[in-house]
Amino acid sequence: MSMTCKTNPHLRLAVHTGCLRISGESIYTGFNNPEINTILSKSCGDCFGFTPEEVKDMLDYYGVGELFGTVREWYDGYRFGNAEIYNPWSVINFIKDSCDEGVVRPCPYWANTSGNDLLQTLIVDSVSGNGSRVELETLLAGGTVRHSVCEQLNYASMRMDSTALWTTLLYTGYLRTAEFPNRLSNLNELELQLPNHEVAETLKFQLDQWYQKVIPTWNRSGLVKAMAEGDAGEVRIQLNFLLKRTISYHDRAENFYHGFIAGLLASIDGWRCESNRESGDGRPDIILHTSDAPDCAIAIEIKPAGSRDELEAKARLALEQALKRDYIAEFRSDYRMVRVYGIACFNKECLVLAGE
C-alpha cells in the first residue's frame, strides 16, 4: 500500500474499493490518512451505482422502458448517503438479457458474484446462539430491525465487535438504512431493512447454505431410532426441535419441508435416503432404508398445512396416501420391519402419524 499509493512519484490519484475499511490506516508512517467514503457518507453517494434517472435513460435507450417498474422492485433500494442507487451489475445484466434473449423474468444476478465465507461465519456464530434468528426472519418477511453499526469496523476487529454481523450485512449490500444516522448521538443506531427482491432471494440462498452446514452437525441418531421403532411422538419432538432452531423463510410449500426432512436423513451411516423414487403405486416423498443389513425400511409422505388446526387432517391424509399406494411394497418381503409415516407441517411445527 505504501509503495504504491504514498511514495510512488508516478501516481496522482488512487481509489481503493471494498466493503470494509483498510485496517492498516493509522497516524503513523506508512499507508495513512486515506479519504474514506462509507455507505453512510453523504459525499460521492451517487458514484457507487446507477441513479434512477440513469436507469430510466438506459432502459429507454435499449427500448425496454416499460420494464422500469420491474427493475425498481428487484434492483433499486440502496442508499449511499442521501442518494438512491440501483445495483449496476444487475441492471446491466437484466437489460442485456431482455435485449438479447427477450427474457423479462428478473434474476438474482448479484448472487455468487463474490466470496461470502466471512459473512457465512458471522451468520453461523450469531444464529447458532439463537440471537439473530428472529431478526433475520423479520427481515425476510419484509420488516425492519434496529441495530447499531460501526463505521470503523475492519477485519482485524470483526470477531470482537458485537455490531459485526449487521455492519457487514449493511456494507456488503444485504441491507439498507431506512433513515440517516444521528451522528451527534455517537450510537449510529439505524433502522435496517432488505433493499429489494434480488437481495431477499440472495440472502435466502446464503441462509440455506448455512442451514445445510448445520444439519450434518446435529445428532440425528435419536430421530432415526425413533423412526425405526415407530415412535411418532418422538419423531415429532425431534423434528420440531430443529424446525424451531433454524431459519424460517416463511415458505409453506411442500418442497421446502420435503427438502428439510430429506436433508436431515441424508448421509447417515448405515442408511440410504432416496427422494421421489418410484415405489408401489406412486412416488413417496422419501424412502429411508438400511443399506447393509435388511433391518428396516421407512416410507415418508409429507403435506403442508394451511394452519395449525389442519395439521392432524393433513398428516392423516399423507399417511392414508402412503398406505393406499403401498409405497413400502418392494421392501416388505426383504426387510424385517417396514414403517410408513404421514407428516404435516405448518410454519415451524409438524405433526407425525405412523403406520405399519
Secondary structure, DSSP 8 states (H G I E B T S, - for coil): -HHHHTS-TT-S------SSB-TT--SSSSS-------TT-STTGGGSSB-HHHHHHHHHHTT-GGGHHHHHHHH--EEETTEEEB-HHHHHHHHHHHHHT---S---TTTTSS--HHHHHHHHHHHHTTSSHHHHHHHHTT--EEEE--TT-BGGGGGG-TTHHHHHHHHTTS-EESS---GGGT--EEEEE--SHHHHHHHHHHHHHHHHHHHHHS--HHHHHHHHHT-HHHHHHHHHHHHTTS---S---HHHHHHHHHHHHTT-TTEEEEES--BTTB--SEEEEESSS--EEEEEEEEE-SSGGGHHHHHHHHHHHHHHTTTTHHHHTT-SEEEEEEEEEETTEEEEEEE-
